Amino acid sequence: MSADIFVDRTGRRRRVLRWLAVAAAAALVGALGLLVAGLVAGAPLPLSGWSDHDAVPPGSESAVIGPAPTPAAPPASPGGPSTAVPPATTPGARPAANPSATASSSVRPGRGNGRENRPTAKPSHPQHKAG
Amino acid sequence: MPAGHRPRHVARRDPRAHWVLFALGLLVLLAGLAFDGYARGGGGGSGRPGLATSAATPLSGPFVRADAGDLVTRTLPARTIALTFDDGPDPLWTPQVLDVLRRHKVPATFFAVGSRVDAEPALARRIVAEGHDLGSHTFTHADLSAAAPWRRHLELALTRNAIAGATGRQAPLFRPPFSSRPGDVTPADVAALRDATGQGQIAVLADLDTNDWRRPGVDAIVRAATPARGAGAVLLMHDGGGDRSETVAALDRLIPLLQDQGYRFTTVSAALGVPAPAASGVDRLRGTALRWFQALGAGLTTVMSALLAVALVLGVGRLVFQAGCAWWHARRRRPPSRGVWAPVSVIVPAFNEAANIRATVMSLIGGDHPAVEVIVVDDGSTDGTADIVERLGLPGVRVVRQRNAGKPAALNTGIRYARADLLVLVDGDTVFQPDTIHRLVQPFADPRVGAVSGNAKVANRRRLLGRWQHLEYVIGFNLDRRMYAVLRCMPTIPGAVGAFRRAALRDAGGVPGDTLAEDTDLTMALHRTGWEIAYAERAIAWTEAPATLRQLWRQRYRWGYGTMQAMWKHRAALRERGPGGRLGRRALPYLVIFQVLLPLTAPAVDVFAVYGLLFLPAYQLAAGWLLLLLLQAVTAGFALRLDGESLRPLWSLPFQQVLYRQVMYLVVVQAAVTAVLGSRLRWHRMARTGAAAALVPNIYQDRGHV
């Protein structure tokens, strides 16, 4: 009969192709999945921070972005302490130095983006203001 | 060009699901190309061109991290060197740098470009395995201070994923590309650093920039890398992004030199006490996924470039070859123009052609050729087509009625009733010029010629769609036909206008009814029975082209599918001798390439054009496009001139690239899928408006003009 060229009489070809199409679609979706997975950012780094107790050789300086460089924190921290002066938020309202802060920085939690070092910074404020 | 009527099969619905797959495929292609384009976008080097204004508050150390939103910096102690290498990993130079470091037993820090880590994961692993630090230098060597925040985060996140996937480690260190020494940072740099260090990474600037990427000579690099007065320093060098032979040579001299001065070498992580933590399983999976997708994108880009090159060569070669053939065909000496005066029977199969039939019949009997009989075969019309013809009461016009049986059956009926030995087959919507029949039968002066193709032209070309089809007919069909005529392998005599010897039709077994393109099928069968097919380009028939996209789609769907059926049916011609072999080895491959394969790849080419818009230089894209368009326009202008047509419709050519071109290839996709799936194709019919009929008076006025 006319138009029978190409016509799939048994329906077998159609079934096979349907499975192939499903497989191809799955592969394509998988490829898009790779992209999406690759684009997702990981969690903020569980950074141990620059440590106050190891590896940093003596003599390293510390510095801040701020109105003026501040002298180093007490040499009690062997790693060469770091200091920070927030340029925007005036620390005037903050409480005076917490003497245990430097020590607390060595028992910092395992993750975070450096906030655990905050206590180290605090003692520096009065110094800064003094200087 | 079969135009016809066959409301007989109750078919399965046209397949549709493949469009989902098709769209998905194009989406993946575009995403892969775009990602590859993005990943390749990186440059290299350090320092920006031009002078930069420094920040009011420069950083005082090369190591920068965020501490509660503030930037805290550190420096190296005296007599300590941290070697840092940017822009790698590079398959050529990074191994050499690593070899030098290994020979001197010195650790270093590599700031790798994330996309290159994906390309060279083994090198990244070697860097880590040999005790060096592997930090991030963004994914594409992007200038973070000039980038939007989302881009900064993307660059850093992608690179962290890439390093985690390749090495299983996190990357706590990063160096901003184009970064300068801590004292030279600009306000924008500071803002970018503040933002970028917010995710916990430590930025590493450099104390001494060796400028090795400018290749200033080994001595200059060594000099630039030596700190003054025993100060500690982070040295900036490069192991990627260009020829780094000077860097390798300088390194080999620099290390012993500094060691003699009492310098100690350290990695940045050791200096800061920030070892790279192991990446979690999820992070590593993300990195692996990213690497695979980047590899997929690179592969797709390679394949597409090759495909584009092939398509371009084929397309341009076709145009040039067609134009050459047409030029040769037009110059060739013609047979004596008025030699054949034998009687002619014209057969008009008609199914619901009330709008055009009167004009068609009138145009057939009013012509130059004597002894023309017209047989209108009414194929079960319901709109009184046959009555219209009978009421005309014209001498020499007969009406044969049959129950609806399809166009091939109607033609065969007409052939049986016809008395003459020369038969002209005409569609019921076609209008002839007075000289058409006479010109059409002239090639029969050659006894080897079994059939002649006329030149079908679009009558309704006022609107844009009609004008596009007019151009397509004149360029494609006219140039194609002249080329086929020169190569003696014409695959289709259009159903609108063709002449046949009775003996040839008998040899072919009449008009075949087993494909949807009975005109192509018949023409191919004639070749295979040994007849020659001629082209009479001055035998002009005016036909009504589809006026809406939907009708155009249906018409081309049927042509495409029918042509594929006919090619498949006559595939044995590939191995035949004589005219059949010419068809099989010339016309069939040509049709397969230019009417099936290239249209099937055209969507990918369009996706590549979108990619080009995003990632290629605009002038390059514009130049390429204009060149192609110009070539097309010149060919089209030549074809229009050959046909004695006005050049004015050429202005619509650029607009053909949007919409018309897409419809033309999508319909081939649909036809190919239908063929592969094995669905039955419904026979669609065009709604006639009588546009060709409206032409009749004009033609009589213009005769001799065309």
Interface residues (C-beta under 8 A of the other chain):
Chain A: M1 S2 A3 D4 I5 F6 V7 D8 R9 R13 R14 L17 A21 A24 A25 L28 V29 A31 L32 G33 L34 L35 A37 G38 L39 V40 A41 G42 P44 L45 P46 L47 S48 G49 W50 S51 H53 D54 A55 V56 P57 P58 G59 S60 E61 S62 A63 V64 I65 G66 P67 P69 G79 G80 S82 T83 A84 V85 P86 P87 G112 N113 G114 R115 N117 R118 A121
Chain B: R6 H9 A17 H18 V20 L21 L24 G25 L27 V28 A31 G32 F35 T57 L59 S60 G61 F63 R65 A66 D67 A68 G69 D70 L71 V72 T73 R74 T75 L76 P77 A78 T80 H153 L154 L156 A157 L158 R160 N161 A164 Q170 P172 V190 T197 G198 Q199 G200 Q201 I202 G232 T266 A270 A271 L272 G273 V274 P275 P277 A279 S280 V282 D283 L285 R286 G287 A289 L290 R291 W292 F293 Q294 L296 G406 P408 G513 D514 T515 L516 Y561 M564 Q565 W568 K569 T674 A675 V676 L677 G678 S679 R680 L681 W683
